[in-house]
Amino acid sequence: MGNIRVHEFASLDGVIDNPSWTFDFGFDPRMGEAIGGAMSACEGILLGRKTYEMFEPAWSSRTAEEDPGAPFMNNTTKYVVSSTLDTLTWGNSELVGPYDAKCIKDLKDSVSGGLYVSGSGTLVRALLADGLVDELHLFVYPVTRGTGPRLFTEDTGAATWSLAGSATYDNGVVYLHYSR
């Protein structure tokens, strides 16, 4: 049985929209190590439609020389949750169909490692509401956004998490690794 590991870039006020606002802070190499740790032992990537459409052109032609995460992103099976897509063009991608908690639980149970989720806010909020997320890997940036989609909403429900690890980086970002 596998687990679901979620990685998000978030503002102090919990906004997780398009992460282009994070560019102003740079990217500490240790952040890449933490993301690599979240990916480790994952044998699948779970993505929502919007994130798939954003990642496919950004990652599909990227090489390991350009980014050490490229082989994982390109060679790992990507499971795409969407009620509107009918064709996937990125290699090793499978359409899951519309969000269905039982279908995702069955997928989670079918992998021996983990399923890695990056971004995919709508999907992640549904997974959190249905109690399907096992680990949160949050990179909290020292900025407030004011408006935008948040990681946790009233629909998320109550849950208790245990701090499994943390780090601070010179760019002001704080990494928080929580396990359910």
N, C-alpha and C positions, 0 to 999 in steps of 0.2 A: 504494500500500500504506500502510495506516495504522499507528498504534502504540497501545499501551495505556498510559494514564497513571493511576496509582493515587494517591489522596489519602487519608491516614489521620491521625487524631488518636491518638497513642500515649502511654502513660505511659513513664517512664524504664525500667521493666522489660518494656516491649514489649506491654502489654495494650492491646487495641483494641476492647473491648466498647462497649456503648451509651455514647456520649460525654457523657452528662449530667454526669459528674464534671468535665468541662472548664469548666462554667459558673462555678465559683468563681474562675477566673483571668481572666474577662472576655475580650473579643475585640478585639484590636488591629486597627484598620482596615488596617494593612499586611498582616495575615494574609489579609484578604479580597482584597487585590491579588495575593498569591501564589496563592491558590486560583483567582482569575480567570485568572492566567497559566497554571495547569495546565489550565484549561478551554479556553483559547484554541486555536483551530484544531481543536478536537474537534467532530466532527459526530454523535456518538452518545454515549449514556450506557449503561454496562453495569452491571447491578445484580443482586444475588442476591435471592431471595424476601424474606427478612427485612428487608433494607434497602428494597426496593420498598414493602413493607407499612408501613414506618415513614415513608418519604419521601412517599408518595402523599397522605395527609391533611395533612402538614405543608407541602407545596409546591403542591399542585394549585390552591389558591385564593389563593396569595400573589401579590402584584403587584410590579412593578418599584419602585413607590414604597415598599413595605415592605422590599424586599430587592433589590439590583441583580442578584443571581443568579437571580431568579425567571424571567425570560424564557428563559434558557438551560435551566433545569430543566424548564420547562413546554413549551417549543416544540421542544426537541431530541428526536429519537427515542430512546426508552428501550428497550434490549434486556434482557429479564428472563430470567435463568437460573433455572429451577425445574422440579422433577419433580412438584410438587403443585398449582401454580396452573393453572387452565384458563380463567380470565377475568381480564382486566386492565381496570381502570376509569379509570386516569389517561390522559388524551389522549396521543397519539403514542407509545403503548407497544406493543411486540411481544414475544410469548413466544418465547424461543429453545428452550425445553425443558430437559431435564436437562443437567447439565454434560457436555460432550464437547469435548475439547481440539481435535479437528479442526474441529468446527463453529465454535468460537471463533476459531481461526486463519483459517478461511475468512471469517468476519465481519470480522476485523481486516484481512484482505487486500482486502476489498470496499470499505472506506472510504478516501478519499484523505487525510483528516485523522486525528484520533485518536479513541479511545474512552476516555471519562472514567469512572473507577470511584471511588466514594466509599463508605467503609465496606465492607460485603459481605465480611466476614472469611473465611468459608468459601470463597467464590468466589475471593478474592484469593490465599488459600493454595494453591488448586488451580492458578491461573494462574502463580504463582511456581514451583511444583513442575514445571510443564510448560514453563517458560521463555518464557512469553507476555507478561510484563510488561516494558515498555521503559523506563518512568520511575516512580520512587517520589517522591512529594511528602509528606514526613513532618513533622508538627507534633508535636514531643516536649515533653510537659508535665513540669514539675518535681515529679512525684509518683510514688510507686510504689504499685501496686495490690495486689501480693501474689498474687492469684489472678485468673483470667479468661483468656479466649482471647487468644493471642499472635499477632502478625503472622507471626513465623518459628517453625516447628516443625522437628522432626527430619526430617519428610517434605519440607521445602522444598528441601533439597539445597544444594550449594555453588554460588555464583555470585560474580562480581566486578562491582562497580559503581563508577562514576566520579562524584565529587562535581561536580555541574553548577552548584550555587548553594547559598547558605545565608544565614540571617539570624537575628538574635536580637531579641526583642521585650521591651518593658518589663514585660510580665506574666510573664516567665521562660520563655516558650515559645521553643524553638529550631526553626527551619525548615530541613530538609535536603532538597535536591533531588538525587536520584541518577539517572543514566542507565546503562543496561546497556552 
